């Protein structure tokens, strides 16, 4: 309830906050996961139009993952010299677009009647179309004749919910029908709408408020005190979600700001998440959509008149497994295939609306391709494009579909150890220490037991010699004590296992050569001023000079994957820098040619689809 504009100082407006209406519409859109909608509204007179209505809806739609694709405002019906022609021309513009989710935000019943009549004539009430009507129209459907209903078949909407079986409403309905039939005998439908009941209640509330104020008031004071404290006018609204079918409509469920969509406010308490998120909960009953459709329409249709998005693909990419552009001279056709293309097509298929696009081979570097997307020459770029910070300032990126990093690939070389002490490498230091300690401990225990009964093991020197010879099973000193034999038996078994393992490990080390990278890290390359190679069209050239501080004269640009092995063989480069996905593909093919990954991996942002901030691909 609020005061109207200064042009109408003697009027008070009663009604729900328009933001709540927009939240209800957004909840319906989010329930069926429509990503784009078209808004239609009547620029009503100062009694009911809210200029922030579209802004409120746009905000609520973002919360459910949707957005406004187009607007169609109409002047108020009394200001139109030819309403049918104006509405028809507006609908023709919408018909040329692919979006078919139409939200009527605000309209008089007369405007809505003409709108649906023309929409039906123009084929906008067929399959794949969705129409949502607001409370201002839906709450009047009880009071209209069948000729109005027949043009709204399949429409969904929301109306203020109230209990029609209450004693209070039955008394009001009886009085209303009797009075209405006397004054308008020619009308068929004489049932009161919710607005009639609301006006009746509001009139009584104003009358009671003026009586309490002893007729000493003005409207502004009245609205701030008596009326604003009335609980009946401050009740939180509850809307019934309806579906027009046949000669009337059926209720599908309820919506309230507190509970969101629900079948019953009494039997269900739905989670808070339903109010703002667009995950379909299948709360609403079966809906009969325009055209007799009984499953949820996509809300879009194929339209050849809409702009075809220009999607760039790198024509000079080094790794054709990701994007491969081929031209068939016989058929004069260009074929574009590869892993990145398959990912893009799979993403397009998940969109709940049509997306007309064509691939455009781009002969240039990846940075130049991103620049074209930034200046809107192209709408998006698909390929093995790495997500970099300096690119992210220019364009938007999809979620990365491949992890990415920068790897160094170098030739491998054989390392055959010839050191005199190489046998120490057969065991780890910890293993040597443990074995030596246990061996001395066991020998000491045996010596302490045997020296009492064995003259050959009385001296300390004899005990040390015994420790050496027992390793090779060459000890000649007899063990006489049964207790000493019990200690020595399992230890001999341990010595057997240890010596066998030592022999096998040492044999392996001496027989097989070890393959190690020829260069271990980038610091070695920089100290030597070694030439390195990378894809000349990629970001790596810039990364090597600006981040890793390589000298530009030491960077060799290579444009074909098959040129890398030749460059290594001819000593043209000593190392190659490739992104992680490219490294895996490269080594899978050329690891047998003596190439190996070396050094650390420099983490990057991944590989994704670059797109303009306002591009038609922004939902990918």
C-alpha positions, 0 to 999 in steps of 0.5 A: 500500500502506497501513495501514488504520484503527486499528479494523483494526490487523492489516490492510495494504491493497494497491492503486493510489492512488484518485486515479489511478482518478479520473484514468482515469475523467476521461480517459474522460469528457474523450475523449467531451466529456460536460459533466455526469456522475452518480456512483454509489458504494457506501459500502463498509466500512473496507477500501476506501472513500476519503472524498476519492474524489468530491473527487478526481474533481471536480477531475479532471473540471474539467481536462477541462471536465466536472462532477458533476451529481448523486450517488447513494451506497448503503450497503454491501450487507450493511447493506441489508435490501432491497437491490433496493428501495433500489437501485430507489428510487435509480435512480428519482430519477436517471431523473427527471433528464436526465443519462444519464452514470453513473459507478460510482466504487466498488462490489462485484460483487454491488452492481453486478450488482443495479444493472445488473439494475434499470437494465435493467428501468427503461430506463436501459440504452437509447440515450443512456445511458452507464455506466462501471464501475471497476477493482474491477468490470471486473477481475472480469468474467473470473470471472463467469458470463454472467447477470451480463454480459448485464445490462452490454451496452454498458458501458465501464470500465477494468481493471488491465492485465497480460500474460496470456501471460507464463510466470509468469501461465500457471503461476499460472493452471494452479495456480489453476484446478486448486485452484479446480475441486477446491473449487468444482466447481459453478462454471462460470468458474474463471479467476482475476481480476487481484485473485487474482494481486495477492493471490498476489504480495502474499502472497509479498512479505509472506512474503519481507519477514518472513523478512528481518526474522527475524520481529521486526516489527510491521505498521507497521514492515513497511509502512514498510520492506520492503514500501514498497521493493518495486518490484513493488508500486510499479509505475505502473498501466496500465489497459485500457479495455474495452467489454462486448459479447456474452458477454465484453468487448473491449479498446479501448485503454490508459490510464496516468498518463504517456501518457494514452489510447493504443492501444498503449504500445509503438507510440505515444507520445502528446502530454502534452496528452492526459492533461489536456485533453478534446479528443477524440482518437479513440484508442479503438476502435469502441464498442458503447454501451447500446441497440446505439448505435454512435455516441457518446451525448449523455449526456442525454435530454429530461425534463419533470420537471426545472426549466425555466430562466427566461431574462429578456429586456429587453422595453423595449429601445430597439433591437429589432434585438437583442431584439424582444418582440411580443404577438399578441392574436389567438393570445395568444402572445408572440414573442421574436426578435432577434440576441441571441436567435439567438446564445443559441439557437446557443450552446444547440445546441452544449451536449452536454446538454439545457437546458430554458428559457423566455424571460421578458420583463422590464419594467425596466432592465438593472441591475434585470434583472441584479439579478434574476439575482443574487438567483436570481429568474431564472436568466439574462438574454439581450439586448444587456447590456453587461459592466460591472465593477459587474455582474461582481461580481453575476453571471457573464457569457459570453464577449462575442459583440459588442465594445462601447464608448461612442460620442457621436453629434452633428449634423453641420454644414457647414464651408466655408473662406473664409480668404485662405490656403486655397490652402495646404491643397491640399498638405501642409506637407511637400509645399510644402517639398519642391516649393519646395526642388526648384524653387530647386535646379533653377533654381540648376543651370540658372542656373549652366550658362546664365550662361556662355553666356547674357547674359540669365541672368547676374544673380541677379535674372534667375535669380529672375525665371526661377524665377517665370515658369517655373511659368506657362510664361511665361519669355522667356529662351532656354535655349541650353545643351543640358545646361540643356535636359536638366535643365529638360525633366523639371522642366517635366513635374513642374511640369505634374503639380503644377499640375494636382493643385493646381488639382483639389484647390483646386477641390474645396475651394472647391466641396464643403462639408466636414461636421464634427461640431457638437461635437468632444468631451465637454469641450465639452459639459460646459463648455456644460452641454449636455443629452445623451441616452441609453437610460434603461434602460441602464448609460449613465446611471450611466456618464455621471454616475459616470465621465464626470462629467456633471451628472444634470440635463443627462442626458435619458433616451430610451426609443425609438430613433426619439425621438433624431432628434426630440430633436436637431431640437428642441434637446432634446439636443445629443449622444447616447451609445450603445454601439458596436453600437447606434451602428452600427445607429442611424447605418445608419438615421439618418446621412442625417438629418445625424447623425455619430459624434464624439469618442473611443470609451470601451472597455467589456467587450463584450456577453454573456449574464449568468447566475448562478454556479451557473446551468444556463447556466454552460457557455454 
